[in-house]
Amino acid sequence: MRAIVTRLALAALLVASAVPAQTPREWSLGPTGRGGAQWSERQGRLIYRGGATVGWALVKDAPLRDGFVQVRFRSIGGREDRAGGVIWRWRDPGNYYVARAHALAGNVLAFKAVNGRRDDLAPDGGATDFEIRGVKARDWRTLRVDFAGAEFRVSLDGRRLFTVRDGALAGPGAVGCWSKADSVTEFERFEYGAT
């Protein structure tokens, strides 16, 4: 019975993809941890230039329980980190979900922060690695998460990588972009929608 419910949830996610996407009108920008996040906007792009343990950019007034969030991003620089990602079900700086791609490590991970504690979410099948050989540092990638209930499907460049399940943050929350540490990351074509 669980497999049927899971297939139905995934089918609902596919239908959700047909829902018209929205783009942000206004961002709420900030840091978590030490330092101050350095965010700027230029030519329709949101740019993170390090400065904080974690930097976040949230869409104001867009609480979603179930839906999707996606962004096109590219790594410009960073010695320690070259990461970019998406946030969903954000409640506050200590409670949210993230899927992030790391250009230096060549992997995509999903994790949750609950009461300020970060825990990786174990993927159900699929691969967390993506090809970094032959990919230039400034190549654009598109990261997407479809979320319904406790099931989250993570895709990179239109290819499903893995699904994770977690019920810690079940209610609605904000969506947005995420980066960290000394990453220099550009974001564009941020879209989200409810199911």
C-alpha positions in Angstrom: 0.0 0.0 0.0 2.9 2.4 0.8 4.3 1.9 -2.7 0.9 2.9 -4.2 0.7 6.0 -2.0 4.3 7.0 -3.0 3.5 6.6 -6.7 0.3 8.7 -6.3 2.4 11.4 -4.5 4.9 11.4 -7.3 2.1 11.6 -9.9 0.7 14.6 -8.0 4.2 16.1 -8.2 4.2 15.7 -12.0 0.9 17.3 -12.3 2.2 20.2 -10.1 4.8 20.8 -12.7 2.1 22.0 -15.0 1.0 24.7 -12.4 2.1 28.1 -13.6 5.3 29.2 -11.9 5.6 32.4 -10.0 8.7 34.6 -9.7 9.6 36.6 -6.7 8.6 40.3 -6.4 10.7 41.0 -3.4 13.5 39.2 -1.5 14.2 39.0 2.3 18.0 38.6 2.6 20.0 37.4 5.6 22.6 35.2 7.3 22.6 32.3 9.6 25.6 31.6 11.8 28.7 33.9 11.8 29.3 36.9 9.6 27.1 38.9 7.3 25.7 37.5 4.1 26.7 39.7 1.1 23.8 39.6 -1.4 23.3 41.9 -4.4 21.1 42.1 -7.5 22.3 42.8 -11.0 20.6 42.5 -14.3 17.8 40.3 -12.9 20.3 38.0 -11.1 20.7 37.5 -7.4 24.4 37.2 -6.4 25.8 35.8 -3.1 29.4 36.8 -2.4 30.2 34.9 0.8 30.5 36.5 4.2 28.3 34.3 6.4 28.2 30.7 7.5 25.0 30.5 5.5 23.3 33.1 3.3 19.6 32.9 2.4 17.3 34.9 0.2 13.6 34.3 0.8 10.5 35.2 -1.2 8.4 37.4 1.0 4.8 36.3 1.5 5.0 33.0 -0.3 4.3 30.2 2.3 4.0 26.8 0.7 3.2 23.5 2.2 3.3 21.5 -1.1 4.7 22.6 -4.4 8.0 23.1 -6.1 10.9 25.5 -6.0 13.7 25.7 -8.7 16.5 28.0 -9.6 19.2 28.3 -12.3 22.6 29.0 -10.7 26.3 29.0 -11.4 29.4 28.9 -9.3 31.7 31.9 -9.8 34.2 31.3 -7.1 35.1 30.1 -3.6 38.1 28.3 -2.2 36.3 26.3 0.6 32.8 26.1 -0.9 31.1 26.5 -4.3 27.5 25.8 -3.3 24.1 26.9 -4.4 20.7 25.6 -3.5 17.0 26.1 -2.8 15.1 26.4 0.4 11.6 25.2 1.2 9.3 25.2 4.2 11.4 27.9 5.9 10.0 29.0 9.2 13.0 30.8 10.6 16.9 30.7 10.5 16.9 27.5 12.5 14.1 25.5 10.8 14.0 24.8 7.1 14.8 22.3 4.3 17.6 22.7 1.7 18.8 20.9 -1.4 22.2 22.2 -2.6 24.6 21.4 -5.3 28.3 21.7 -4.6 30.5 22.4 -7.6 33.8 21.4 -5.9 32.5 18.1 -4.5 30.3 17.3 -7.5 27.3 16.2 -5.5 23.8 17.3 -4.5 22.5 16.8 -1.0 19.3 17.5 0.8 19.2 18.4 4.5 17.0 19.8 7.2 17.7 22.3 9.9 15.5 21.8 13.0 16.1 24.0 16.1 19.4 25.1 14.5 20.7 21.5 14.1 21.6 20.3 10.6 20.9 16.7 9.6 21.4 15.2 6.1 18.4 13.5 4.6 19.2 10.0 3.3 18.2 9.5 -0.4 15.9 6.7 -1.6 17.7 5.3 -4.6 19.2 7.5 -7.3 22.5 9.2 -7.2 23.7 12.2 -5.3 26.7 12.8 -7.5 26.7 14.7 -10.8 29.4 14.9 -13.5 32.0 17.5 -12.8 34.6 16.4 -15.4 34.3 18.7 -18.4 31.9 21.1 -16.6 33.4 24.5 -16.3 33.1 26.5 -13.0 30.8 29.0 -14.6 28.4 26.6 -16.3 24.7 27.2 -15.4 22.8 24.4 -13.6 19.1 24.1 -12.7 18.2 22.6 -9.3 14.6 21.8 -8.5 12.7 20.2 -5.6 9.1 19.0 -5.8 7.7 18.6 -2.3 4.4 17.0 -1.2 3.8 15.9 2.4 6.9 14.2 3.7 8.3 13.3 0.2 10.8 15.5 -1.7 12.0 14.8 -5.2 15.4 16.5 -6.1 16.4 17.1 -9.8 19.4 18.6 -11.4 19.2 19.9 -15.0 15.9 18.2 -15.6 17.2 14.8 -14.4 15.7 13.3 -11.3 18.6 12.5 -8.9 16.8 11.1 -5.8 13.9 11.3 -3.4 14.1 11.9 0.3 11.4 11.6 3.0 11.1 13.6 6.2 8.2 14.8 8.3 9.9 17.2 10.7 8.6 20.4 9.1 5.2 19.5 7.8 3.5 22.9 7.7 3.8 25.7 5.2 7.0 27.9 4.9 8.8 30.3 2.7 10.9 29.3 -0.3 14.2 30.8 -1.5 17.8 30.5 -2.5 20.7 29.3 -0.3 24.5 29.5 -0.4 27.3 29.3 2.2 30.7 30.3 3.4 33.0 31.8 0.8 30.9 30.7 -2.2 30.3 33.2 -4.9 27.1 32.1 -6.6 24.8 33.7 -9.2 21.1 32.8 -9.2 18.5 33.5 -11.9 15.1 32.2 -13.1 14.0 31.5 -9.6 10.5 29.9 -9.8 8.1 28.4 -7.3 4.5 27.2 -7.2 1.9 25.5 -5.0 0.1 22.3 -5.6 
